[in-house]
Amino acid sequence: MAASHTLHATSVAWDNRAVIITGKSGSGKSALGLQLIALGCKLVADDGVRLTLDNDNVVAQAPDTIKGLIEARGIGILNAQVQRRARAVLVVNLDQSEQTRLPEARSFEVLGHNLPLIYRVDAPHFAAAILQILKSGWSDR
């Protein structure tokens, strides 16, 4: 059986490149996911993200029971356009706040692979910067 790991997280994707958004309950995982969906991403999973390996890539997908659904706190459960599965290329940890203007590279280890890791940035450009990473990556990494 293939290795898998499930995270309490939200994941959205742009063109088969997914971000995994982690954090404690109420940290804003779904809210950030909704911001990225509003910018053109598709929902992979909300509240639970199943990670597997496929051709040496970490792949994100939703458990069947929550596929296509995302919570908007104070509004309800919403339907969303779905990306059935996507290659995980970035992890965002909302429990940590970035303190550095140009942070050093960090990584998140899952299923024997290291994925780039960034912390929460409390600025209006945060969602747009994540989308840009999904589209084009970093200039210095």
Rosetta silent file (secondary structure, phi, psi, omega in degrees, C-alpha in Angstrom):
SEQUENCE: MAASHTLHATSVAWDNRAVIITGKSGSGKSALGLQLIALGCKLVADDGVRLTLDNDNVVAQAPDTIKGLIEARGIGILNAQVQRRARAVLVVNLDQSEQTRLPEARSFEVLGHNLPLIYRVDAPHFAAAILQILKSGWSDR
SCORE:     score description
SCORE:     0.000 S_00000001
   1 L     0.000  140.323 -178.214    0.000    0.000    0.000 S_00000001
   2 L   -69.173  145.440  177.625    1.252    3.484   -0.872 S_00000001
   3 L   -66.703  141.511  176.354    2.406    5.739    1.952 S_00000001
   4 E  -148.096  160.089  179.420   -0.054    8.448    2.939 S_00000001
   5 E  -149.319  135.025  177.995   -0.457   11.086    5.611 S_00000001
   6 E  -110.252  130.618  179.478   -3.500   13.213    6.470 S_00000001
   7 E  -112.419  144.003  168.317   -3.072   16.752    7.807 S_00000001
   8 L   -75.891   95.874 -170.042   -5.605   19.045    9.475 S_00000001
   9 E  -160.036  173.364  172.480   -5.107   21.628    6.741 S_00000001
  10 E  -121.380  145.191  177.795   -6.553   23.389    3.706 S_00000001
  11 E  -137.764  134.817  171.707   -5.152   23.048    0.197 S_00000001
  12 E  -129.792  161.476 -175.327   -5.769   24.987   -3.004 S_00000001
  13 E  -137.432  150.838  169.771   -4.032   24.704   -6.346 S_00000001
  14 E  -122.935  118.162  174.557   -3.051   26.703   -9.373 S_00000001
  15 L    49.749   51.352  175.915   -2.348   24.648  -12.488 S_00000001
  16 L    68.441   15.268  175.952   -1.668   21.398  -10.565 S_00000001
  17 E  -116.944  116.541 -171.405    0.656   23.130   -8.031 S_00000001
  18 E  -107.322  148.156  168.014   -0.797   23.063   -4.515 S_00000001
  19 E  -106.038  140.187  174.889   -0.201   24.941   -1.293 S_00000001
  20 E  -107.362  118.318 -176.919   -0.881   23.176    2.005 S_00000001
  21 E  -103.774  115.245 -177.415   -2.127   25.652    4.631 S_00000001
  22 E  -111.110  162.049  177.218   -1.610   24.444    8.203 S_00000001
  23 L   156.443  166.308  179.059   -2.505   25.874   11.589 S_00000001
  24 L   -66.167  164.341  175.382   -4.607   25.398   14.675 S_00000001
  25 L   -56.751  131.596 -179.576   -8.387   25.478   14.515 S_00000001
  26 L    84.245    4.742 -177.439   -9.503   29.064   13.906 S_00000001
  27 L   -78.948  -13.467  178.406   -6.104   30.199   12.585 S_00000001
  28 L   108.734   17.730 -179.665   -7.501   31.201    9.186 S_00000001
  29 H   -59.340  -51.646 -179.270   -6.720   28.186    6.975 S_00000001
  30 H   -67.049  -37.487  179.477  -10.091   28.238    5.227 S_00000001
  31 H   -61.984  -44.408  177.056  -10.115   32.047    5.055 S_00000001
  32 H   -65.795  -39.537  175.767   -6.749   32.084    3.280 S_00000001
  33 H   -58.575  -43.950  178.152   -7.971   29.278    1.030 S_00000001
  34 H   -63.228  -39.419  176.910  -11.036   31.364    0.121 S_00000001
  35 H   -60.984  -42.562 -179.917   -8.823   34.374   -0.675 S_00000001
  36 H   -69.462  -35.428  175.136   -6.732   32.213   -3.009 S_00000001
  37 H   -63.592  -41.084  177.942   -9.870   30.762   -4.632 S_00000001
  38 H   -62.302  -25.508  177.831  -11.070   34.340   -5.231 S_00000001
  39 L   -88.480    1.220  175.040   -7.738   34.936   -7.016 S_00000001
  40 L   116.009   -3.609  177.308   -8.334   31.975   -9.343 S_00000001
  41 L   -73.569  165.856  174.200   -7.115   28.890   -7.481 S_00000001
  42 E  -113.988  148.916  179.789   -9.200   25.734   -7.182 S_00000001
  43 E   -73.929  130.330  168.451   -9.962   23.914   -3.954 S_00000001
  44 E   -93.935  -55.306 -179.257   -8.120   20.672   -3.312 S_00000001
  45 E  -160.940  149.165  173.902   -9.348   20.091    0.254 S_00000001
  46 E  -127.409  133.830  177.421  -10.547   21.949    3.335 S_00000001
  47 L    84.518  -28.691  176.486  -10.176   20.740    6.919 S_00000001
  48 L  -151.584  124.781 -179.646   -8.376   17.542    5.956 S_00000001
  49 E  -119.609  123.172  177.146   -5.742   17.034    3.262 S_00000001
  50 E   -91.989  124.633  179.306   -4.597   13.556    2.295 S_00000001
  51 E  -109.548  133.073  176.826   -0.978   13.477    1.104 S_00000001
  52 E  -134.761  171.385  174.583    0.431   10.591   -0.931 S_00000001
  53 E  -104.358  137.415  176.096    3.483    9.955   -3.087 S_00000001
  54 E  -143.517  115.752 -178.199    3.196    9.689   -6.862 S_00000001
  55 L    50.662   44.736  177.544    6.339    9.453   -9.022 S_00000001
  56 L    67.091   18.011  173.799    8.407   10.914   -6.158 S_00000001
  57 E  -112.313  144.075  171.378    6.068   13.916   -5.785 S_00000001
  58 E   -81.263  125.513 -176.098    3.944   14.695   -2.740 S_00000001
  59 E  -116.649  132.970  178.448    0.351   14.853   -3.978 S_00000001
  60 E  -100.934  141.504  174.460   -2.550   16.511   -2.135 S_00000001
  61 E  -154.708  167.775 -178.501   -6.149   15.385   -2.419 S_00000001
  62 L   -98.482  144.498  166.389   -9.399   15.517   -0.449 S_00000001
  63 L   -61.523  146.720 -175.820  -11.065   12.696    1.406 S_00000001
  64 H   -55.290  -34.760 -174.076  -14.285   11.838   -0.476 S_00000001
  65 H   -67.407  -20.652 -177.507  -16.529   13.045    2.366 S_00000001
  66 H  -121.448    9.830 -176.968  -15.388   16.688    2.098 S_00000001
  67 L   -60.100  128.234  175.484  -14.523   16.983   -1.597 S_00000001
  68 L    82.369    9.062 -177.428  -15.598   20.332   -3.082 S_00000001
  69 E  -121.215  137.750  176.115  -16.606   21.912    0.246 S_00000001
  70 E  -138.619  140.049 -179.635  -14.989   24.789    2.145 S_00000001
  71 E   -88.097  132.237  170.306  -16.097   26.492    5.339 S_00000001
  72 E  -110.384  103.200 -174.503  -16.557   30.247    5.473 S_00000001
  73 L   -54.294  129.427 -179.956  -16.666   30.970    9.203 S_00000001
  74 L    85.250   -6.466 -179.148  -19.846   32.859   10.089 S_00000001
  75 L  -119.010  -48.441  178.707  -21.375   32.157    6.666 S_00000001
  76 E   140.147 -169.988  178.423  -21.532   28.380    6.207 S_00000001
  77 E   -89.021  126.445 -176.301  -20.231   25.535    4.084 S_00000001
  78 E  -112.692  151.088  170.704  -19.685   26.608    0.469 S_00000001
  79 E   -81.901  150.829  179.060  -19.234   24.689   -2.766 S_00000001
  80 L  -144.959  151.481  171.992  -16.021   25.341   -4.689 S_00000001
  81 L   -62.579  138.925 -170.250  -14.456   24.424   -8.021 S_00000001
  82 E  -112.318  139.394  163.909  -12.257   21.426   -7.390 S_00000001
  83 L  -104.864  109.984 -172.016   -8.774   20.342   -8.380 S_00000001
  84 L   -55.755  -42.556  177.930   -9.062   16.606   -7.656 S_00000001
  85 E  -154.965  151.551 -178.422   -5.363   16.225   -6.854 S_00000001
  86 E  -154.783  152.908  179.523   -2.305   18.412   -7.210 S_00000001
  87 E   -74.514  122.730  179.135    1.427   18.296   -6.537 S_00000001
  88 E   -72.910  123.342 -178.142    2.227   19.941   -3.196 S_00000001
  89 E  -123.305   -5.305 -175.952    4.902   22.606   -3.738 S_00000001
  90 E  -157.406  142.693  171.922    4.500   24.853   -0.684 S_00000001
  91 E  -121.108  134.715  175.143    3.438   24.678    2.968 S_00000001
  92 E  -114.370  126.610  176.947    2.163   27.714    4.890 S_00000001
  93 E  -104.886  108.672 -178.336    2.169   27.583    8.706 S_00000001
  94 E   -80.924   -8.074  178.315   -0.365   30.075   10.054 S_00000001
  95 E   -80.979  -13.429  178.655    0.634   29.403   13.671 S_00000001
  96 E  -115.581  138.806  176.614    3.968   31.177   13.143 S_00000001
  97 E  -104.195  136.018  178.539    4.336   34.817   12.081 S_00000001
  98 L   -72.326  132.666 -179.196    7.185   35.892    9.850 S_00000001
  99 L  -110.500   -8.264 -173.010    9.461   38.425   11.547 S_00000001
 100 L  -110.263  140.641  178.944   12.036   38.841    8.776 S_00000001
 101 L   -63.857  -46.814  179.045   11.750   40.960    5.634 S_00000001
 102 L  -126.241   85.354 -173.489   13.597   38.386    3.485 S_00000001
 103 L   -70.095  153.035  172.995   13.487   35.082    5.394 S_00000001
 104 L   -68.542  158.296  177.789   15.865   32.194    4.875 S_00000001
 105 L   -65.106  137.541  174.539   14.491   29.083    3.192 S_00000001
 106 E  -124.529  164.782  177.282   12.645   26.695    5.520 S_00000001
 107 E  -140.094  158.348  178.197   11.211   23.258    4.874 S_00000001
 108 E  -122.186  121.180 -176.863    8.404   20.991    6.064 S_00000001
 109 E   -91.954  127.706  175.319    9.134   17.260    6.016 S_00000001
 110 E  -149.123  134.332  178.751    6.339   14.906    4.978 S_00000001
 111 L    53.092   35.345  178.163    6.500   11.388    3.545 S_00000001
 112 L    77.619    9.794  179.577   10.290   11.643    3.374 S_00000001
 113 E  -120.731  147.542  176.247   10.212   14.812    1.248 S_00000001
 114 E  -103.474  120.351  177.374   11.024   18.409    2.182 S_00000001
 115 E  -105.057  144.310  176.281    8.568   21.017    0.935 S_00000001
 116 E   -56.652  140.869 -176.624    9.269   24.771    1.074 S_00000001
 117 E  -127.374  132.670  171.656    7.700   26.326    4.189 S_00000001
 118 E  -126.965  157.830  177.761    6.646   29.903    4.876 S_00000001
 119 E  -101.249  165.028  177.993    5.049   31.525    7.916 S_00000001
 120 E   -55.262  137.552  171.999    2.046   33.837    8.128 S_00000001
 121 L  -120.383  117.955 -178.654    2.666   37.384    6.908 S_00000001
 122 L   -84.695   75.003 -179.578    0.170   39.892    8.294 S_00000001
 123 L  -150.334  153.249 -177.057    0.030   42.086    5.197 S_00000001
 124 L   -60.398  -22.088 -175.581   -2.489   42.609    2.385 S_00000001
 125 L   -87.556    0.960 -171.580   -0.196   40.970   -0.188 S_00000001
 126 H   -57.649  -52.431 -179.361    0.059   37.572    1.569 S_00000001
 127 H   -62.814  -41.908  179.501   -2.468   35.662   -0.568 S_00000001
 128 H   -63.279  -37.676  178.835   -1.188   37.277   -3.777 S_00000001
 129 H   -67.033  -39.482  176.417    2.406   36.333   -2.881 S_00000001
 130 H   -61.835  -45.346  178.101    1.386   32.710   -2.288 S_00000001
 131 H   -59.226  -41.264  179.807   -0.350   32.656   -5.670 S_00000001
 132 H   -64.608  -36.876  174.786    2.769   34.070   -7.307 S_00000001
 133 H   -62.142  -43.899  178.865    4.866   31.302   -5.711 S_00000001
 134 H   -61.868  -38.665 -178.278    2.428   28.728   -7.122 S_00000001
 135 H   -75.375  -44.164 -167.627    2.636   30.325  -10.566 S_00000001
 136 H  -134.060   -6.706 -179.934    6.346   31.132  -10.814 S_00000001
 137 L    76.993 -164.789  179.684    8.294   30.165   -7.689 S_00000001
 138 L   -99.568  156.378  175.835   11.016   32.271   -6.047 S_00000001
 139 L   -82.330  -20.759 -172.218   13.787   34.157   -7.804 S_00000001
 140 L  -117.829   18.044 -179.116   16.395   33.069   -5.245 S_00000001
 141 L  -132.660    0.000    0.000   15.572   29.407   -4.462 S_00000001
